[in-house]
């Protein structure tokens, strides 16, 4: 395969990797925001964690949709 050609398996794997990283960072921020932080910092961390977790879910859904609904001639 040519070096410049796009491989859908590599793209899906990269999206899933980024989704996992976002989810991990989001969960860490959520735990810190709910346990160690207090005041405004805690609320900011919880909101950022929720945004990261939602973004992670959307990236995973996009990767899943790309795999599930690709055309038959490209499988």
N, C-alpha and C positions, 0 to 999 in steps of 0.2 A: 504494500500500500504506500502511496506517495506520502511524503512528509507533510504536504500542505492539505491533503484531503481530510475532511472532517469525519471522524469515526463516532457514530452515535453512542457506542458503548462507553467510550472514553468520556464523552460529554455527560452522559447520565451518571457515570461513576463520580465525576468531578462535582456535579450538582449534589449528589447524595453526600459526598464528603463535606461540602460547604454547609449543607443542611445539618449534618451532625455536629460540626464545629459551632454553628449558631445555636443549636439546641443546648450543647454543653455549656457554652458561655451564658446563655439565658438561664439555665438551671442554677449555675453557680451564683449569678447575680440575684436570683430569686431567693436562694437560701441565705445569702449574706444580707439581703434586704429585709428578710423576715426575722432573722435571728440576731445579727450583730449590730446592724445600723439602727439609728433612731432618728426621729424628726423628719425633716424634708429629705435628707439623703436616702432614707429608707424608701420613701414613696417614689423618689426618682429612680432608684435601683429596681424597684418592683415594676414600674412602668416600662423601663428600658428592657427588663427581662421579658415582660409580656410581648413587647414589640419583636424582640429577637425570636421568641418561641413561635409567634405567628409567622414571621418571615421564614423560619425554618420549615414550618408546615407547608407554606406556599411553595417553597423551592422543591420540597419532596413531592408535592402534588403535581408540579410541572414536570418533573422527571418521570413520575409514574404515568402521566397522561401522554407524554412523548412515547413511552414504551407501549402502552396499551392501544393507542389509536394510530400507530404508524401504518402506512399503506402496505398491502400484502406483497407487492413486488419488491419492496425494500427489506423484507424479513430474511 
